[in-house]
Amino acid sequence: MTQVTIQVGGMSCQGCVKGVTTALQAVPGVQAVNVTLTPGAATVDFDPQRTDAAALRQAVEAAGFDAA
């Protein structure tokens, strides 16, 4: 299992947190997700055999937020 923290921009409420959480949980190989509004960040535990940090950032961006 690998853990990565992604800086997430554009979140302004708990609905945003839920949207980012849902988007990340939908990525195959993701085991756990913790998204915080302040600071805007998502910590993700994932199986590196099934996905990678770039795919996680793409999922955040597809949900309408900035990911770094």
C-alpha positions as CSV (number, residue, x, y, z in Angstrom):
1,M,0.0,0.0,0.0
2,T,1.2,3.5,-0.9
3,Q,0.1,6.8,0.6
4,V,0.0,10.2,-1.1
5,T,-1.2,13.6,-0.1
6,I,-2.7,15.7,-2.9
7,Q,-3.2,19.5,-2.4
8,V,-6.7,20.2,-3.5
9,G,-7.8,23.8,-4.6
10,G,-11.2,25.1,-5.1
11,M,-13.0,23.5,-2.2
12,S,-15.3,25.8,-0.2
13,C,-17.7,23.6,1.7
14,Q,-18.3,20.1,3.1
15,G,-20.1,19.3,-0.2
16,C,-16.9,19.9,-2.0
17,V,-15.1,17.6,0.4
18,K,-17.7,14.9,-0.3
19,G,-17.3,15.3,-4.0
20,V,-13.6,14.9,-3.9
21,T,-13.9,11.9,-1.6
22,T,-16.4,10.2,-3.9
23,A,-14.2,10.9,-6.9
24,L,-11.2,9.4,-5.3
25,Q,-13.0,6.4,-3.9
26,A,-14.2,5.5,-7.4
27,V,-10.6,5.0,-8.6
28,P,-9.7,1.3,-8.8
29,G,-7.1,0.4,-6.2
30,V,-8.0,3.1,-3.7
31,Q,-8.3,1.7,-0.2
32,A,-8.8,4.8,2.0
33,V,-9.4,8.5,1.5
34,N,-9.3,11.4,4.0
35,V,-10.1,14.8,2.6
36,T,-9.8,18.0,4.6
37,L,-11.3,21.4,3.8
38,T,-8.6,23.3,5.7
39,P,-6.0,22.9,4.4
40,G,-7.4,21.7,1.1
41,A,-5.8,18.3,0.9
42,A,-6.6,14.6,0.3
43,T,-4.6,11.8,1.8
44,V,-5.1,8.6,-0.2
45,D,-4.0,5.0,0.5
46,F,-3.8,3.0,-2.7
47,D,-2.5,-0.1,-4.4
48,P,0.4,1.0,-6.7
49,Q,-0.3,-2.1,-8.8
50,R,-3.7,-0.7,-9.7
51,T,-3.3,3.1,-9.9
52,D,-0.9,5.9,-9.3
53,A,-0.8,9.5,-8.0
54,A,-1.3,10.9,-11.5
55,A,-4.6,9.0,-11.9
56,L,-5.7,10.3,-8.4
57,R,-4.9,13.9,-9.4
58,Q,-6.9,13.4,-12.7
59,A,-9.9,12.1,-10.7
60,V,-9.8,15.3,-8.5
61,E,-9.6,17.5,-11.6
62,A,-12.4,15.6,-13.3
63,A,-14.5,16.4,-10.3
64,G,-14.0,20.1,-10.9
65,F,-11.2,20.9,-8.5
66,D,-7.5,21.8,-8.8
67,A,-5.0,19.1,-7.8
68,A,-1.3,19.4,-7.2
